[in-house]
Amino acid sequence: MPNAPQSTQRSFGGATIPPRAGAGLKTAHVDAILSDSYRIGFLEIHAENYMGDGGPPHRALGAIRENFPLSVHGVGLSIGGEDGLDKTHVARLKKVVDRYEPGLVSEHLAWSTHDNSYYNDLLPAPYDEATLARVCRHIEQVQEALGRQILLENPSTYVQFEQSTISEADFIRQIAVRTGCGLLLDINNVFVSATNHGYEPLAYLEDFPLGRVQEIHLAGHAPDVDDEGDVILIDSHDRPVDDRVWGLYETVIGRIGSIPTLIEWDTDIPEWPILRNEAMMADRILEAHAGAVPSPRPRAARG
């Protein structure tokens, strides 16, 4: 194998993600981010967009990584899938992580593969003992391969399984306890799922293991109509954060203190100032609660 370009061999400093607002990195925003007088707290990438060896995306990301902390968010590990993990995909993820030394690495509690087929979606799984054991096994394998802790994100869901015997919050809690993984709390996902299934988002958050949360995601959602004509919410990432989600976010930050918070906006992407303004709103909430005493966060269990 030929030697990697020199840019992939350098070591980046300042990998720690600060307790500030960040944004998902879009190539069209790179120049604006680098020249902006407002210094965003961190940038987050989808790992799968950077699994090639080189080219313009890596050159742009290299410039960003020299100036900002970075988090890596995966969408293709299929942590909840019945099949075993794709070892090639895990190796590619490790290459991205080793190359850019992110402060945080995260994935979804979902599945997207079956019988060598890949689906462009993050699909739900039943919350039962068999799924719990499988997800824990997969997370342990990923953490062993990467040599570091990962964060697991709660899903947005549109169906529930009759065979589920464990609540979602307790399911996620048990995963964190068994594997030592951290948690990524997507508050928009909480609101979307609660609305779709008819429960209170605050009740969900009361049961959620907030002390293990190391990152928060915020995003916009959109109304849709299901096959039976009922209105549901879709985690669309195509608009500003809803005021009700902001309210839930402020409640959570008031309880656990300031932690890294990402603004997600992945379709109908606006100009950088609009995304920056969403991040600035999150920063104002984080600053207002900077003196709050966070819940203790357990150390990662290894071995």
N, C-alpha and C positions, 0 to 999 in steps of 0.2 A: 504494500500500500504506500503511495507517495506521501511525503511529509505534508502535514497540514500547513496552510498558509500561516505566515508569521502572526497575523492578527488573532488566530485561534489559539496561539501558544501563550499569549500574555496573561498575566493574572490580574484580575480586577480587584480593587479595594472597595471598602465601604459597602459590603453586601447586606448589612442589616437594614431591614425595612423600617422606617420611622413610623411612629404613631400618627400618621397624617393621611390625607387623601391622595389617592393615585388614580390613574386612568389607564384603560386598555390602549396599547400602542397601535396606531394605524400609520402605515407608511406615508400617507398623504399629510400627516401632522408632524413629521419628524423635524422639518426645518422650522416650523412655527414653535415647536417645543424648545428647540435648542436656542432660539433667539428671544424667547419670551422672558420678560422681566419677572413674571411670576414663575417661581421654581416649583414645579409639581413635586409632590412628596416621593412618588415612585411610579414606574411604568410596569404594566403587566403584558405578557405575550401569551398567545396560544402556542404551545410547544410544537404542534404539528405543522405550523407555518414555517418552522425553522429547522426542519430535519434534513434539508439538503446540505451539501458541503460548503457552498459559497454563493456568490452572486450579490446583486443589489440589496436583497433583504438583509443579508448578514452585514454588509458594509454599513447600512443605515443603523442596524441594531448595535453594531460595535460602537458607533458614535454616541448613541443613546447610553449604552452601558458605561462608557467612560465618564459620563456626567450625572447619571442617576442610578439609584438602586433599582433592582429588577426583580420581579416575581414571575414565575413560570406556571401557567395554568394549562393542564392537559385536558383534552376532550375525547381521546381515543383509546384509553387503556381498557375500557370495558370492565371496570372493577367488579360490577355486579353480574357479569356474564356467566353462564353455566360452563362454557368452555374455559380451558386454561388460558392464562395470559399469553399474548403474542410476544415471544422472547425477542423477536426482531424489533418490535415496536418499543419494548422496554429498553433495549440497547440504544435505539435512536434517541429516546428521551434522556437517557443517561448522557449521551454525547452532548445534547443541548445544555443540560444542567452543568456538566463539567466545563463546557466552553464559556458559559456566561456567569457562572457562580451566583445564582440568584439567592436572595434572602429567604424566599419562600417557594415551595413547590406544592401544587394542589391538583386534585382530581375530583370527579363527580361520583356520587353514589348513584350509578346508573350502568346500563349495559348498551352496547352498540354493535356487537358481533355475534354471529351464529353460523356454524358450519362454513367457516372461511368467507362469509359474507359480511360486509361492513355497511352499517346503516347511518345515514346522515342525521342522526337524532340521538338524544340521550333518553333511553327508555327505562321505565320504572321496574322494580323487582318486588316480589312479595317480601314482607317482613316476617320471616319465620326462622326457625333454628338452622335449617339447611342453608338458607341464603346467608345468614349471619356467619356461619362457619366458613362458607366460600369467600365472602367478602373479606373476612379477617385474613384468610390464607393469602388472598391476592395482595392485600395491602402489605402484609409481612414480606412477601416476595419482592414487591416494588421497593420497599424501604431497604431491604437487604441489597438489592441490585444497585440502588443509588447511593447507599451508604449514608442515608440521612432520613430524617422524618419527613413525611408528607402530610398535607392537610386534606381532609375529606369534606366535600361540599354537600349540604342537604339539597334535595332535588325540588324542582317544581313538578307537580303531578296533576294528571287529568283523569286518572282512573285509580280505583283502589281494589285490592285483591281480597277475595273472600277467605283465602287461606292464610292471610296475615294474622299472626297471633301476638305480635309485639307492636307497640306504638312506635311511630317513626322516631320520636325523640329518644325513647329508651333504646331502640335499635342502634341509633348513632352513638349513644352513650356507651353501650356495650362494646361497640367496635373500637372506640377510643381507648377504653380501659384494657381490652385484650391486646391491642396492637401497639399502643403508645403513640398512635398518630394524633396530630392536632386536628382542629376543626376549622372549616371556613363556613361562616354563617351567611348565607345569602338571604337577606331580609325580604327582598322582592319575591323570592321563591316561597318564603313563608306566607306572605300575603296572598300570592296567587293560589297556592294549594289550599289555604284556609278558606278563601272565597269559593273555590271550586267544590270543596267538600263540605262546606257549611259548618266550620268550627271557627272559634275565635283565635286570631293570630297571637294575641297576648297570652292566651291560655297555653298555646304551643310553646311560646318563649319561656313561660314560667317553668315548663317541664324540661326545656332544652339545657344541656350541660354548658352553660355560658362560660364557666370557668376554664373550659378547654378551647375556647375560640381564640384564634390567633390572627384572623383576617375576616373582614366583612365585605360582602359584595352588595352593591345597590344598582338597580337598573329600572328601566321603564317596562310597563306591561300594556297589553292591548286587549280589548274585548273581542270575543268571537262567539260563534253559535255552534253548538255541537249537533250531532246527528238527530237528536230528539228535539231540537229547537230551543234548548236552554242556553242562556248566555254564560260563557265561561271566560276566564282570563288566560291569556297566553303570555309567557315570559319572553317578550318579543325583542327586548334590547334595541328599540328603535325610536325612543322618545325620552323626555326628561323623567326623572324619578317622581312618582306620584306623591302628593302631599301626605297621604296616609302612611306610605312607606317611610317618608322622612320622620313622621311622628313615632313610628315603631323604632326607627334607628336611634332617635334621641333618647327614647326610653332605655334601649339596650346600652348605649354608651354611658348613660347616667348610672347604670348598675355595674358595669365592668370596667369603666375607664376608657381612655383613648387607645385605640388599636388601629393598625393599618386598615384603610377603607378604600375599596376600589369602585369607581364609577364605570359600569359596563355600557357600551353603546356600539353594537356590532352590525346593525343594518340601518339604511337611511342615515349614514354617518354625516354629522354636521361639520361645519368649520370648527377649528380648534377652539376659538373663544367660547363657543356654546358649551363644549365639553369641559373646558377649563372652569366655567362658571358653576357647573354642577360640582366639580371638585372643590371649588372655593366654598360652596355652601356646606359641604361635609366638613371642611377644615374649620369653619366657624363653630360648628357643633362640637368638634373634637377639642377645640381651644376652650370652649365654655366649660367642658368637663375635664379639663386637663388635671385638675386637682383631685378628681374622684379616685377612691382606692379601689383598684381592680380586684376581682376575685382571684385567688391563687390559681395558677395554671400548672398542672402536674408536669413534671419532666417526662420526656419521651422514654418509654421502657425499651431497652434494647436487649438483643440476645434471644 
